């Protein structure tokens, strides 16, 4: 009987010991997990910190080497290059297969950015962006891409594009609405041709053509290609005020471009 009691007592003690051991192991496991989480968080913070420092350093180097505008903005040529690579499908805008493309940007934007400083330049871009988008919507256009001071815009009809360009130039005036102490002048070029569904090569060429037309424009001007001139020649409130024969980079031969303005 005594032996049985002793064995029973030992069994109870063993059971209690196992419970205590289990509790200790569980507590140790929790402490270890908590410690591991802290270590992981420190490592994550260190990694994130290193990445943040690297990003700031790389951005600073880019700004130092190229300047603010070159780091965050793109030109008409970059927009045209993007369009030829991405090949946006604009056929929905143009039931007859023709698409009218307008490119615009601010003349002398690099020098203007330097004179204004980055903060004032960004505010100017915001006002410029609102002005362009409002006029494009008014004339049923579609902004294909905008980057910085550059816009690539598509229209179904050439008269829509020309009227939009005239409205933009009219709204800008001498630039006082965008900057209180600097003249802001926008250059605009318009060309029309077959849309992407009629062949990638034609679309690519017409994108390049529209960009080259805009490159030939000076601030405050709207230049149009021969196909656009033929399409708007009977518009009563559009007048051709000058004609230019020019070479266009990457395009064979001489090309006639036309400077347009509003009648009156």
TAVEN-V160628 format. One line per field, one symbol per residue. ss: DSSP state (~ for helix, > for strand, _ for the rest). A space follows every 50 residues. Layout:
ss->???
This chain:
ss->_~~~~~~~~~~~~~~~~~~~~~~~~~~~~~~~~~~~~~~~~~~~~~~~~~ ~~~~~~~~~~~~~~~~~~~~~~___~~~~~~~~~~~____~~~____>>> >>>>>>__~~~~~~~~_~~~~~~~~~~~~~~~~~~~~~___>>>>>>__> >>>>>__~~~~~~~~~~~~~~~_____________>>>>>>>>>_~~~_~ ~~~~~~~~~~~~~~~~_____>>>>~~~~~~~_____>>>>>>>>>>>__ >>>>>>>>>>>>__
